[in-house]
Amino acid sequence: MLNKDSARVIALKAICLVALEKRSLSESLFPIHGDDLSFAKSLAFGSIRFYHHLNDTITLRIKKPLEKKNLDLHCLLVLGAYQIIYTDISKHAAINETVEVAKIIDKPWATGFINAVLRSIDRDQKVIIESKHFSHPSWLIKKIKKDYPEDYENILSENNRKAPLSIRVHPSIDRDEFQKELEELNIHSQASDISSQGLIIKDAVNVHKLPNFQNGSCYVQDISAQLAGYLIAPKKGDYILDACSAPGGKMTHIAELCEETEVIALDSDKIRVQKVFENINRLKVKNVTVVQGDATNKDWWNKKLFDKILIDAPCSGTGVIRRHPDIKLLRKLKDVSQATKIQTQILENLWGLLKPGGELVYATCSILKVENEHQIKSFLDKYQDAKNVDIEIPWGEGKIGKQKLPEQNFDGFYYAKLLKR
């Protein structure tokens, strides 16, 4: 019997939050536990992941647009269509249970309408599945196609897959031993050949089931993101800035790699700064000072130059769509140009805080060249005391910095390393 706490009802609320209120999936509250929680999340994330395809499929079958007050029914159709087209849920259950949700949200008059549209989709399922659809906004398809004319289809396809769960094992713990502990818990993992601390976990798992997670044994972090710590390569006595630090994944890694460094974690968002403190406490990091401040200005700075700076720049997030499918609905073209302006401001502001002979690592979780290679090339052209440093890791492509496109065990990511002459 469905009720207001049923998985499909909770999933519908999450879909409406993103599609109608333009808020992120991470803001969704899933007030249920156990198998129902996993099911609700899989329905919500899947429906958003394929929203553009599902939306076009539904729109063709609705004679007149729904009134604004009934747009939750459009989201309900998205939820139903997702189950029919993209899951192995029985079609009978997918249709009937979705129709029942209309009653729970106090719109019993819509049950016939929901039933008719979903049955039409079920009848045409084979044609719908065989029709080519990238399920991305058109502006983003154009940008990716322009940047990667040979690879764009692979990128779009990869964006529609579910990303693996990767963790970074604390450097004080032997990775092989930790992997054995995971095996004893029937959690299967693969050691990364790029990150010496990285493990890729093959199936989704509650992180609190990982051995000693609460006491800082590991940190959930994609393999691509783990490379930041190695590129900064902290050494004894280094004074390091991690700009735009929240939630603190890269910062805690830098601090762990060399406990005899001093790390400043800078972030402007008061709420996200709390996440930094939470991660510092869980991972028991001692050599970090957290500062709330804006990386585009210097009013937080104590006038002491840094040996090394990491800029984990705000960006479009187009390299992590696998993890955050709501990016496809929330991000707009104007957001990219806004991000590039802020990136430029941060780069130019923080360059003045770096010692001569110091190094700056610039990172984004974007695949758009305007935020990455083009951004760094413009900076190098403007600042004659900046020199590009080759990144010698077997990861990514590029002459100015390295760009990794999303694939299997890696999020889409960009790194550049600059030396101050």
PESUL-V22840 format. One record per backbone hydrogen bond with DSSP energy under -1.0 kcal/mol. CO is the residue of the C=O (numbers start at 1). NH is the residue of the N-H. If there is no record, write none. Layout:
co->CO nh->NH
co->CO nh->NH
This chain:
co->3 nh->6
co->6 nh->10
co->7 nh->11
co->8 nh->12
co->9 nh->13
co->10 nh->14
co->11 nh->15
co->12 nh->16
co->13 nh->17
co->14 nh->18
co->15 nh->19
co->16 nh->20
co->16 nh->21
co->17 nh->23
co->24 nh->27
co->25 nh->28
co->30 nh->32
co->34 nh->38
co->35 nh->39
co->36 nh->40
co->37 nh->41
co->38 nh->42
co->39 nh->43
co->40 nh->44
co->41 nh->45
co->42 nh->46
co->43 nh->47
co->44 nh->48
co->45 nh->49
co->46 nh->50
co->48 nh->51
co->50 nh->54
co->51 nh->55
co->52 nh->56
co->53 nh->57
co->54 nh->58
co->55 nh->59
co->56 nh->60
co->58 nh->61
co->59 nh->62
co->67 nh->70
co->68 nh->71
co->70 nh->73
co->71 nh->75
co->72 nh->76
co->73 nh->77
co->74 nh->78
co->75 nh->79
co->76 nh->80
co->77 nh->81
co->78 nh->82
co->79 nh->83
co->80 nh->84
co->81 nh->85
co->82 nh->86
co->90 nh->94
co->91 nh->95
co->92 nh->96
co->93 nh->97
co->94 nh->98
co->95 nh->99
co->96 nh->100
co->97 nh->101
co->100 nh->104
co->101 nh->105
co->102 nh->107
co->103 nh->106
co->107 nh->110
co->108 nh->111
co->110 nh->114
co->111 nh->115
co->112 nh->116
co->113 nh->117
co->114 nh->118
co->115 nh->119
co->116 nh->120
co->117 nh->121
co->118 nh->122
co->119 nh->123
co->120 nh->124
co->122 nh->125
co->124 nh->128
co->125 nh->129
co->126 nh->130
co->127 nh->131
co->137 nh->141
co->138 nh->142
co->139 nh->143
co->140 nh->144
co->141 nh->145
co->142 nh->146
co->143 nh->147
co->144 nh->148
co->148 nh->152
co->151 nh->155
co->152 nh->156
co->153 nh->157
co->154 nh->158
co->155 nh->159
co->158 nh->161
co->165 nh->201
co->166 nh->221
co->167 nh->199
co->168 nh->219
co->170 nh->173
co->174 nh->178
co->175 nh->179
co->176 nh->180
co->177 nh->181
co->178 nh->182
co->179 nh->183
co->180 nh->184
co->182 nh->187
co->183 nh->186
co->188 nh->202
co->190 nh->200
co->195 nh->198
co->197 nh->169
co->198 nh->192
co->199 nh->167
co->200 nh->190
co->206 nh->209
co->207 nh->210
co->210 nh->213
co->212 nh->217
co->213 nh->216
co->217 nh->170
co->219 nh->168
co->222 nh->226
co->224 nh->227
co->225 nh->228
co->227 nh->231
co->228 nh->232
co->229 nh->233
co->235 nh->238
co->238 nh->262
co->239 nh->307
co->239 nh->308
co->240 nh->264
co->241 nh->310
co->242 nh->266
co->243 nh->312
co->245 nh->248
co->248 nh->252
co->249 nh->253
co->250 nh->254
co->251 nh->255
co->252 nh->256
co->253 nh->257
co->254 nh->258
co->258 nh->261
co->260 nh->237
co->262 nh->240
co->263 nh->289
co->264 nh->242
co->265 nh->291
co->266 nh->245
co->267 nh->293
co->269 nh->273
co->270 nh->274
co->272 nh->276
co->273 nh->277
co->274 nh->278
co->275 nh->279
co->276 nh->280
co->277 nh->281
co->278 nh->282
co->279 nh->283
co->280 nh->285
co->287 nh->263
co->289 nh->265
co->291 nh->267
co->294 nh->297
co->298 nh->301
co->306 nh->355
co->307 nh->359
co->308 nh->241
co->309 nh->361
co->310 nh->243
co->311 nh->313
co->311 nh->363
co->317 nh->320
co->319 nh->412
co->320 nh->324
co->324 nh->327
co->325 nh->328
co->326 nh->329
co->326 nh->330
co->327 nh->331
co->333 nh->337
co->334 nh->338
co->335 nh->339
co->336 nh->340
co->337 nh->341
co->338 nh->342
co->339 nh->343
co->340 nh->344
co->341 nh->345
co->342 nh->346
co->343 nh->347
co->344 nh->348
co->345 nh->349
co->346 nh->350
co->347 nh->351
co->350 nh->353
co->351 nh->354
co->353 nh->306
co->355 nh->358
co->358 nh->420
co->359 nh->309
co->360 nh->418
co->361 nh->311
co->362 nh->416
co->363 nh->313
co->364 nh->414
co->365 nh->319
co->368 nh->371
co->369 nh->374
co->372 nh->376
co->373 nh->377
co->374 nh->378
co->375 nh->379
co->376 nh->380
co->377 nh->381
co->378 nh->382
co->379 nh->383
co->383 nh->386
co->385 nh->421
co->387 nh->419
co->391 nh->393
co->393 nh->395
co->397 nh->403
co->402 nh->415
co->403 nh->397
co->404 nh->413
co->407 nh->410
co->410 nh->407
co->413 nh->404
co->414 nh->364
co->415 nh->402
co->416 nh->362
co->417 nh->389
co->418 nh->360
co->419 nh->387
co->420 nh->357
